[in-house]
Amino acid sequence: MAYNYLIDVDRCKGCGLCVTVCPKKVLEISDKVNTKGYFPAYQARPEDCIFCTTCCIMCPDVAINITEIVEETATEEA
């Protein structure tokens, strides 16, 4: 299964809770400021992500989403 990982950088306040709870240490706080003046989290090592959703659960601002990518299969005609 494939997953889509998205951090809404304009929603993130850079609290660091997601960084703290990530079991694979994938996330870090950016050195770039978002539109609201915060330093948001970002995936520093996306290849290490196991899509456990712990970061999504911990985020108080609901700025992180992990969704399953549904692959369309061709329908067979009988």
N, C-alpha and C positions, 0 to 999 in steps of 0.2 A: 504494500500500500504506500502511496505517496501522500505527503502532507505539505501544506502551505503554512509557513510561519510568518506572522506579520506583527510588527510593533508599530503602533500609531505614535510616531515621534512627537506630534503636536499635542497628544493627550498625555504623554508620559511626563511626570514631574521629577524623574530621576531619583526617586526615594531609595533605590538600591535593594529593595526587598527581593526582587526577582534574581538579582545577582547573587545574593546571599543564599537563596534556597536551591539554585541550580546544581544538580548533582554532578554534572559534567563540566562545570565552570565555563559554560558557553558564553554567558553574557558579561558585559562590562558597561561602565558608564562612559558616554561619549565626551569628547572634549569640544564638541560643537554644540552651540546653543540652539534650541528650537524656537518657534515663533512666540512662545510665551516666556522665554528667558530661562528655561530650565535646561539642564544637561541630561538628555534622555538615555535610556539603556539601548544597547544594540547588540547584535550577535557578532562577537569577535571571532568565534570559532564555530560557524554554522555546521560544518561537517561533523562535529562531535555531538550535535543535538540528537537526543533519543526521543523527542516529542512526548515527554512524560506529562506535560501540561502543568507542572508544579508552578512554573512562573505565572501562568495564566490565573491559577487559583489564588496566588499571593498578591497579585497586582490590585491595589485598592482603586485604581483609576480605570480598570478594564481596558488597558492599552495594549495588551498582548492577546493575540488570537492564534490558535493552531487549528486548522481545519483539514479534514481529509479531502483529497482531490479525487473526485469520482470520475473514473474513466468510462467513457461511453463505449458500449460494445455494439457491434453490428448485429442487427436482428436477422435471424435466419428465416427465409421464406420457405414454406413447405410446399 
